Amino acid sequence: MNDSSLARSLVTCFGVGRLRPGPGTWGSLPPLGVALLLVWLLDRDPFTTSRLTIVNLTLLFLSLGATWVCLRYGRHAEAMFGNKDPQSVVADEVAGQALVLIGMPWRSITDPNGWGWNLGFVAIAFVAFRVMDIWKPPPAARMQSLPGGLGIVIDDLIAGIYALVITQIVVRLIL
């Protein structure tokens, strides 16, 4: 695999960014799947702090890795797709959405309401991130004009931070 095909694979999250409609929405789904899969694979009764740490660290590394992909291959992706912050580039959505799930109060799937609880706040996290990513509250919209990969990913990281705060408030204080 040459550098160009590696870059295309990584920035599109192995082709997820080529799905239509709404490649950004499709690109937000992989972190949700990774988190739910980890909760299921690591589940024991009770769901201990060390297992939560593994989930949180994995999501952090996923966000950092996707951010690195954007920074490393951002200029290349813009040249390859012919525009600034191309829709097919969804590594930025992966980075932002993974942030939103860090620190969530996962429940054991052996708990009678465990799956429902986990799926419920994952849905809240997904909607919160998509709204923030589309709306781009300050300073996200302005940061998008930065050059190359930084301009591609920074608005999604800011959207992820906003969505993280919203999700934590809803899940911990309202639910």
Secondary structure, DSSP 8 states (H G I E B T S, - for coil): --HHHHHHHHHTTTTGGG-SS-HHHHHHHHHHHHHHHHHHHH--SS--HHHHHHHHHHHHHHHHHHHHHHHHHHHHHHHHHTSSS-TT--HHHHHHHHHHHTT-----TTSTTHHHHHHHHHHHHHHHHHHHHHH-TTTHHHHTTSSHHHHHHHHHHHHHHHHHHHHHHIIIII-
